[in-house]
């Protein structure tokens, strides 16, 4: 087990690899980062690869790779003081890119962490009803997941870069990730992340090993 600091002081997380019989304290979001191996929860429930769930004081077997996101009860996005601290502690999209299209967009990102072929960071979206940019390509070929940590949101699928071309929405609530949106060739549809409420999500990019 490796304690990660990229979400602190707001979010605690732990990376697991080959950890069998690990006891989860309290309530946490469990994400299976492995391509092939299930995570076993209490010896009964199998969490499939690239999926997430909420666990409560459970014993888990992680033969592959996994992530625990802990201390969920302390993250209150309706508390304006908490929001202000997160906005000051993390960098806005505009601060990261200096692109004019990102000026005033209420996306704030934690530092990134890379472990092996997995890169992750948390993102606060401080306003409801706020979409990300519509895209289908990434700087390098990756498998991209959005794991909802707090609030409610959607991953919208589009026919084109036109926002009016949306044809499906994948709902996200805390502890949930969407099914993979890429095809067998690693090609994505046009897509975007869109909040229903103030939200925090974990962005995950998995490169080929």
N, C-alpha and C positions, 0 to 999 in steps of 0.2 A: 504494500500500500504506500502510495506517495501523496503527501499533502501538497496541494497546488494553491498558489497565492494570487493567481491572475484576476480573481473576482473580488478579492478582499479590499476593504473591510466589510463589504456589503454581502458577499456570497462566499461560502466555504465550499470547497470541492476536493475530492480525492480520486486519484487515478489508481485503478486496480488492474493487475495483470498476473494471472495464475494464482490468485488468492482464493483458496478454498476454505469454507467454513468461516467467512468473514461476517461478524455481527454488526449490523447497522444499528446505530443508536438514534432513536426518535424517527422522525419522518424525513425522507429524502427522495429525490428523483434519481432513478437508476437508468443509465443509458448503456446499452450494449454497443461497444465500438468495434466489435469483431465482425469480420466478413462471413465467418463460417460457424462459429461455436455459440451455442445457446448459453445463457446464464440461468442457473437453477436457483429458484427462490423457495426457501423452506423445503427443499427436496421434492417439491410437488409441481411448481409452475415453471415453465420454460419461457424465458424472455428471448425472442428470436434476435438474430443479428440486426443491427441498425434500428432497433426499436427502443422505446422508453416506457417507464411506468413509475408510479409512486409506490414506495415500500414503507412499511411501518415496523420498526424494531424487528427486522427480519434477518435471518441468517442466509447468506448468499454464497454460491459457488461460482467463481469467475475463472473458467479454464482459459479463456482468451483475454480480451481487453474490455474494460468497462470504466464508467465514470459515475461517481456519486456527487450529487449537488445537495448540500446539507443546509441546515438552519433556515428552512423556508419560512417558518413562522415569524421571523424577524424582519422580513422584507414587505413593507407596507407602502404601496405605490400611491395610496391616497393621502399619505403624510407628506405635506409640502416640504418639510424640513429634510426628510429623506431624499425626496426628488432633487432638491437643491444641492445636497451633498453629492449625490451621484453625478449630477450634471457638472459639478466643479471637479470631481475626482476623475471622471473619464473624459475622453476627448470626443468632440463632435465630429460628424462626417466632414464638415468644412475644415476643421483644424487638421484633420488627417489628409485631406486631398487638396485643399485650397481651390477646389472647383466651384465656380460661381453657382452652378445648379444645386450645390449642397448648402449654400448659405441659408441659414434660418431653418433648415430641416432638423426636426427634433430627435435625431438618432445620436446616441452617445455610446462609445465603445470602450470596453475595458482593454487592457493590454492583451496581446495574443500569446498563446503558449503552444509550442510544438513538441509533441512526444512521438518519436518515430515518424510515421507517415500521417499523423493526425494533427491538425492545427485547429485551435478553438479560441473563441472569445465571446464574452457576454455583450449584449447590446440592450440598452435602455431606449425605449421609444416613449417619450414623455407626454405624448398627446394621443387621444383616441382618434380612430378614423384616419390614420396617417399611413400612406403606402411608401414602400421603398421604390427605387427605380425599377423599371421593367427590363429584364435581361434574360439571355439564354446562354451566354458564353462566360467563361472565367479565364483569368490570366494564364492559369495552367490547368490541365485536365484534372478535375477533382470530382468526388461525389459529395454533394452539398446537402446538409440536413439543418433544419431549424427545430430546436427543442424548446418548447414553451416553458419558461420558468415561473412567470407570474403574469396574471392578466389573461386576456383572450385575444386571439388573432386568427388570421387565415394565411395560407399560401394560395394565391390565385394563379390559375393557369390561363394563358392567353393564346389567341391565334396569331397575334402579331405584337409589335411594340405599341399598338394603339390600345389605350386603357378600355375603350369600349368593346374590345374584342374578347373580353373575359368569357370563358366557357365553363369553368369549374372553380370551386373554392374548397380547399382542404382545411377544415376547422382545427384550431389548436387551442387547447386549454392546458393549465399547468400540469406538467408531467407527461405531455404527449409530444411525439414527433410525427411528421407525416410519412406516408409510404414513400419510397424512392421515386423521384420524378424523372430520372434519366432512363433511357432505353438501353438495349444490349450493347449498343455502340457508344454509350456514354453521352448521347445527345440529349439535351434538355428542350422542353417546350419553352416558349416565352413565359416568364413567371415573375412574381413579386411577392414580398411579404407585406401584409396590411393589418394594422391593429384594429381591433374592435374597442378595446379599452387601453389605458396605459399598460405597457407591457415590458417585460424583460424576456429575451430569448437567448439561447446559446446557439451561436453559429458554428457549425462543424464542417471542416473540409478534410476529406480523406483522399490522399493521393495514392496512386498505384505503387505497390512496393517493388 
